[in-house]
């Protein structure tokens, strides 16, 4: 509070906590005054209730120049960048054709600008592709595996949530990686693990859980190792059925007509056929 003045007696000077004279700032019109100890008198002083404050007109400094954002001309002009479902393998081929493996080292924002700011779902696919070639998390960590599969299926990824994927979506993610493994048209970067990577127990358990929730008793290749984990959670009578489903599925691969009935075996084979059709439909888009 400002000390009150008694008539005929000057008001005392305000004191700072350290006992020194306080400072007062005051502006004159558009000018800014420098801070000066209260009580000193100089030219152009301005009287205040507690003494005098003087100041100089501050020199106006020029504003720093604004940073110029470099203009990047998009080089990737392909129609599937604007689609809701972009085929991951085709996208990978286009990235490799335009940039080699340099794009793996770019910041995401730089890559988005270079390829024309694609849809978020396409960005998720590119992020999943980057994961395959820079880490082994897809084969070791279940949440990364699920996020990548979600992206490969054309579903937006929310990294705050662990998605629940059905067997068809998981198998499409797995088959996408298998397609990338089998490509000989481009050379993989040094240190890439995509060719020899093996699915760890955490991933196989995740796959088994998805098939178990769907009521299925057999997981087809290339992740058939999840079948044993799946059967460990089922009643003993399920094992013989799983063996029959495996034999029927192998027969289909050799050209045998699919079994079409409502038996337990027929239902299981029909579910596997739906998975095959689903993965084929997305791959052909």
C-alpha distance (Angstrom), angle and dihedral (degrees) to the residues before:
residue distance angle dihedral
X1 . . .
X2 3.83 . .
X3 3.82 110.1 .
X4 3.78 114.3 -110.0
X5 3.79 117.8 -115.1
X6 3.81 121.7 -130.1
X7 3.80 115.1 -140.6
X8 3.79 109.3 -92.9
X9 3.82 93.3 10.5
X10 3.85 120.7 92.3
X11 3.77 115.7 -119.7
X12 3.83 112.8 -103.8
X13 3.81 117.9 -107.1
X14 3.84 115.6 -101.6
X15 3.77 111.3 -109.1
X16 3.80 128.3 -145.8
X17 3.83 119.1 -132.1
X18 3.83 90.1 -97.0
X19 3.82 92.4 55.5
X20 3.79 95.5 -106.4
X21 3.79 125.2 121.9
X22 3.78 112.8 -82.2
X23 3.79 122.1 -125.9
X24 3.75 128.8 -122.7
X25 3.76 128.2 -155.5
X26 3.76 121.2 -151.8
X27 3.76 132.6 167.5
X28 3.79 124.3 -138.6
X29 3.79 109.8 -153.5
X30 3.81 109.3 -58.5
X31 3.81 92.8 -18.8
X32 3.78 127.6 98.0
X33 3.78 121.2 -134.9
X34 3.76 123.8 -141.1
X35 3.78 115.6 -123.2
X36 3.81 112.3 -99.9
X37 3.81 131.6 175.3
X38 3.78 112.0 -90.4
X39 3.75 114.2 -105.2
X40 3.80 99.0 34.8
X41 3.78 115.1 117.8
X42 3.77 123.9 -150.2
X43 3.74 136.2 152.7
X44 3.78 115.6 -59.0
X45 3.75 89.9 22.0
X46 3.76 118.0 172.2
X47 3.75 119.1 -145.9
X48 3.75 117.6 -129.7
X49 3.74 132.0 179.3
X50 3.80 90.8 -95.9
X51 3.80 102.4 40.1
X52 3.77 136.7 -70.6
X53 3.75 132.4 -35.4
X54 3.75 122.0 -173.5
X55 3.72 131.6 -171.8
X56 3.74 147.9 170.8
X57 3.75 128.3 -119.4
X58 3.79 104.6 -98.0
X59 3.76 115.6 -123.8
X60 3.78 112.7 -115.9
X61 3.78 110.4 -123.0
X62 3.80 119.8 -150.0
X63 3.82 114.6 -106.2
X64 3.81 114.7 -106.1
X65 3.79 114.3 -103.0
X66 3.79 115.5 -95.8
X67 3.79 116.8 -108.8
X68 3.76 112.3 -102.8
X69 3.78 112.9 -132.3
X70 3.80 111.5 -137.1
X71 3.75 114.2 -116.0
X72 3.77 114.1 -124.2
X73 3.76 118.4 -162.3
X74 3.82 111.2 -144.5
X75 3.78 111.0 -117.6
X76 3.78 99.2 179.4
X77 3.79 105.8 79.0
X78 3.79 103.8 164.7
X79 3.80 125.7 142.4
X80 3.80 97.9 -130.7
X81 3.79 92.2 65.4
X82 3.81 87.9 78.6
X83 3.81 96.1 47.9
X84 3.77 125.5 98.5
X85 3.81 90.6 -129.1
X86 3.77 116.1 43.5
X87 3.75 117.8 -177.0
X88 3.83 104.3 -117.8
X89 3.79 95.8 -146.6
X90 3.80 92.8 50.9
X91 3.79 90.0 47.9
X92 3.79 90.9 50.7
X93 3.80 91.5 50.5
X94 3.80 91.1 51.5
X95 3.80 92.8 48.6
X96 3.78 90.8 49.2
X97 3.79 92.8 47.0
X98 3.82 92.7 51.8
X99 3.79 102.2 36.7
X100 3.80 109.5 11.0
X101 3.81 106.3 -144.1
X102 3.80 95.2 -38.3
X103 3.81 91.4 99.9
X104 3.81 89.9 68.1
X105 3.81 89.2 69.5
X106 3.81 97.6 44.6
X107 3.76 124.5 102.7
X108 3.82 110.5 -106.9
X109 3.82 93.2 -117.1
X110 3.81 91.3 54.4
X111 3.80 91.6 49.9
X112 3.81 93.8 47.7
X113 3.79 90.5 52.8
X114 3.79 92.6 46.1
X115 3.81 93.6 53.8
X116 3.78 96.6 42.0
X117 3.84 104.7 -92.5
X118 3.83 99.4 -73.8
X119 3.78 125.7 -155.2
X120 3.81 117.6 -74.2
X121 3.80 91.4 -109.6
X122 3.82 90.2 57.1
X123 3.79 89.9 48.7
X124 3.80 88.9 54.2
X125 3.80 90.5 52.6
X126 3.80 91.5 50.6
X127 3.80 89.8 48.5
X128 3.80 90.2 52.3
X129 3.81 91.0 49.1
X130 3.79 90.1 50.7
X131 3.81 89.0 52.7
X132 3.81 91.5 56.2
X133 3.80 92.9 56.7
X134 3.80 101.3 37.5
X135 3.82 105.1 40.0
X136 3.80 141.4 20.3
X137 3.79 92.7 -131.0
X138 3.82 93.7 110.9
X139 3.81 89.2 65.4
X140 3.79 97.7 37.8
X141 3.82 112.7 31.9
X142 3.78 118.2 60.0
X143 3.82 97.1 -152.2
X144 3.83 92.2 52.5
X145 3.80 89.5 46.3
X146 3.81 91.2 53.1
X147 3.81 94.1 45.2
X148 3.81 91.3 51.3
X149 3.81 92.5 47.6
X150 3.79 89.5 48.2
X151 3.80 90.7 52.9
X152 3.82 93.5 46.0
X153 3.81 88.3 54.7
X154 3.80 91.1 56.8
X155 3.80 94.7 -109.0
X156 3.83 119.1 137.1
X157 3.79 112.0 -107.8
X158 3.80 122.4 -131.8
X159 3.80 107.6 -169.6
X160 3.79 90.8 -160.2
X161 3.81 90.2 68.5
X162 3.80 135.7 56.5
X163 3.82 105.1 -133.8
X164 3.79 125.1 -134.1
X165 3.80 107.4 -134.5
X166 3.77 126.1 -172.1
X167 3.84 120.9 -131.5
X168 3.82 92.9 -96.5
X169 3.80 92.6 55.3
X170 3.79 92.4 46.2
X171 3.80 92.4 48.7
X172 3.78 91.1 49.9
X173 3.79 89.5 54.7
X174 3.79 90.6 48.5
X175 3.82 93.4 46.8
X176 3.79 90.3 48.9
X177 3.79 89.6 58.6
X178 3.79 90.5 46.0
X179 3.80 89.9 53.7
X180 3.80 89.7 52.1
X181 3.81 90.9 48.2
X182 3.79 91.1 54.9
X183 3.79 96.5 51.4
X184 3.79 114.9 114.2
X185 3.81 96.6 168.9
X186 3.78 93.7 89.7
X187 3.76 132.7 33.3
X188 3.78 117.7 -114.8
X189 3.81 117.3 -123.0
X190 3.78 119.7 -101.5
X191 3.77 112.3 -81.6
X192 3.81 96.1 17.6
X193 3.79 111.6 150.2
X194 3.77 97.5 -165.9
X195 3.81 94.4 102.0
X196 3.78 100.6 52.9
X197 3.79 102.1 22.7
X198 3.80 117.0 130.7
X199 3.80 125.5 -153.8
X200 3.78 110.0 -108.1
X201 3.81 125.9 -137.1
X202 3.81 92.3 -98.2
X203 3.80 91.3 58.5
X204 3.80 93.8 44.0
X205 3.81 89.9 50.9
X206 3.82 89.8 51.2
X207 3.80 91.0 51.5
X208 3.79 91.6 46.5
X209 3.80 91.2 52.3
X210 3.81 92.0 53.0
X211 3.81 92.4 50.9
X212 3.80 91.0 44.5
X213 3.82 92.1 54.2
X214 3.81 89.1 50.0
X215 3.82 91.1 54.3
X216 3.80 94.2 -113.6
X217 3.81 123.8 142.1
X218 3.80 103.0 -165.2
X219 3.81 133.3 52.3
X220 3.81 112.9 -154.4
X221 3.81 126.3 -139.4
X222 2.96 141.3 -44.3
X223 3.81 88.2 38.7
X224 3.81 98.9 31.9
X225 3.80 87.5 132.4
X226 3.81 87.0 81.4
X227 3.82 89.9 67.0
X228 3.80 94.1 78.2
X229 3.80 90.9 52.3
X230 3.79 89.3 47.6
X231 3.81 92.5 52.5
X232 3.80 91.6 49.6
X233 3.81 87.3 69.1
X234 3.83 95.6 47.3
X235 3.79 135.4 78.5
X236 3.83 117.0 -90.1
X237 3.81 93.3 -107.3
X238 3.81 90.0 64.8
X239 3.82 93.7 68.4
X240 3.84 96.0 70.7
X241 3.80 89.5 48.3
X242 3.79 90.5 50.6
X243 3.80 90.3 53.4
X244 3.81 90.8 51.4
X245 3.80 91.5 49.4
X246 3.81 90.0 51.0
X247 3.81 92.2 52.0
X248 3.82 91.9 46.3
X249 3.80 91.3 49.8
X250 3.79 92.5 49.7
X251 3.80 89.0 50.1
X252 3.80 90.1 54.4
X253 3.79 88.9 55.2
X254 3.79 88.0 57.0
X255 3.80 93.3 53.8
X256 3.80 102.0 -92.6
X257 3.81 115.9 148.1
X258 3.82 113.8 -102.6
X259 3.77 118.8 -103.7
X260 3.82 108.9 -109.8
X261 3.83 111.6 -167.6
X262 3.77 140.1 100.4
X263 3.78 96.5 -105.3
X264 3.79 119.8 119.2
X265 3.78 89.5 -103.0
X266 3.80 93.1 48.2
X267 3.82 92.4 50.0
X268 3.80 91.8 49.9
X269 3.81 92.7 49.8
X270 3.81 90.7 46.8
X271 3.82 89.8 55.0
X272 3.79 90.4 52.0
X273 3.80 90.5 49.4
X274 3.79 90.5 52.9
X275 3.80 89.2 53.3
X276 3.80 90.7 50.7
X277 3.79 91.5 49.1
X278 3.79 92.3 47.7
X279 3.77 93.9 53.1
X280 3.80 91.2 45.8
X281 3.81 93.0 50.6
X282 3.80 94.3 52.6
X283 3.81 93.3 44.0
X284 3.79 91.4 53.8
X285 3.83 94.8 54.1
